[in-house]
């Protein structure tokens, strides 16, 4: 696998990084998004500590 640098020139006032981040993550498969959230969440846990799931609310989605 070869890495190719990508350069994009734009005025700072024209760049909306937050929207670009949202668009990027929405373009990724759901399993990749869940894996990324799980990894980020694990950084805040101490070794051997498990995530506290008592505040998670499960709801059925209506189509």
N, C-alpha and C positions, 0 to 999 in steps of 0.2 A: 504494500500500500504506500503510495507516494503522497505526501502532503503538498498542496499547492497553495501559496499565499494568495489571499483575496484582498484587494484594496478597493475601497469605495470612497470617493471624495464627495463631500457635501458641506454646505454651510451648517454650523452648529445649530442655528435657530430652526433649520428645516428638519432636523433629525428628531424623531419621536421614538426613543429607545423602548419606552414602556409598551407602546403599541407594536413595535417590531418583535419584542419578546413574546407578547401574547400571540401574535400571528405565528411565530415560530412554534411555540408549544402546542397550539391548536392544529398545526400541520403534522405533528408527530403522532404515532399510534398511541392509543390509550395505555397500553401495557408499558410503553416507554415513559409516559408521563407519570404513571403510578410508581415505577421504579425510581425515577428521579426524586419524587416527593419522599419516598421511603428512605432513600439515601440521605437526603438533606435532613430529614427528621432524625435519623440515627446519629447525626453529628451532635445533636443536643443531648443525647443520652449518655450516661456513664456506662462503662463496661459492665455487662451483665444486667443492666437495667432494661426493663421492658416498657413499651409505650403505655401510658395510662389511657384506657379506652372508655372510661366511665362517662366522659362528656360527649361521646359520639352518639349522634341521633340517627337512627336508620329510618328512612322513609321510602315508601313505594313511589316510583315515578309513574305518573299517569300519561299514557301516550296521547 
